[in-house]
Amino acid sequence: MQAITTIGLDIAKSVFQVHGVDAAGNVALRRQLKRRYVLAFFQKLPPCLVGIEACASAHHWSRELQALGHKARLMPPAYVKPYVKRHKNDATDAEAICEAVTRPNMRFVETKTPAQQSCLTLHRTRHLFIRQQTAVINSIRAHLAEFGVVAPVGRNGVDQLLGVVADANDKRLPEAARACVAALGAQLQMLKAQILEFDRMIRAWHRSSEVSRRLDEVPGIGPALATALVASVADPKAFRSGRDFSAWIGLVPKQNSSGGKERLGNISKRGDRYLRSPDSPGAC
């Protein structure tokens, strides 16, 4: 255990896989750990380099391991995949992570703070409610169209449809259908109220962040986009230039160049889709 210098940790919901090597690269440890024993295991180890794929709960484990004195490095799963040998399983994944974290040209993901993750949770939940709101509106329109009740596109059109549902004298709707659409209308009002509350919370988080307020001064960036950027980018210094940041978001053309001839295609649309979404950060 004293000879271990680098560890590849394949995290999961319940059972984690550990692959450790010494300074010469020789395998010193292969072991499965249940979730409740992970921190106790790393407490017994001397400080070492721990590689983790940047997936669900990775930032939490990175913070916990750093608090124990280890150097935790997060890597995009797509960059770890080339190091996986045949017959994928947890053991080979951990071995690939252990190999990838030592590569000098590997790109790492900065560990987010709890405050940044809480802000991202706020944005993701708001975005989910917006999608649910759209689904409910489409359901209301579709159900009423089956009975010949239609309205113009837009917010006013939905209000007109709900007015028809609320009018008991309108005999175009059977009572069963009226009750169902009325329930959808109540659900829609709840979603709207919750989205407005999320907007208020985003603005409050924006006012509490100096970096977010500075980003708000850039033309075209409002409080919602500013807070999303602050929460998504743990360390802006990880980008060498604005172009690198644009490539991370996915605002650069795809490239298929060879033989000294450059071939540039459409915008790649890779990276963080949420930051490019017109109905998410900019909707506030």
Beta strands, then each sheet from edge to edge (+ up, - down):
strand 1: 4-10
strand 2: 15-22
strand 3: 27-34
strand 4: 49-53
strand 5: 71-75
strand 6: 253-255
strand 7: 264-267
sheet 1: 3+ 2- 1+ 4+ 5+
sheet 2: 6+ 7-
end
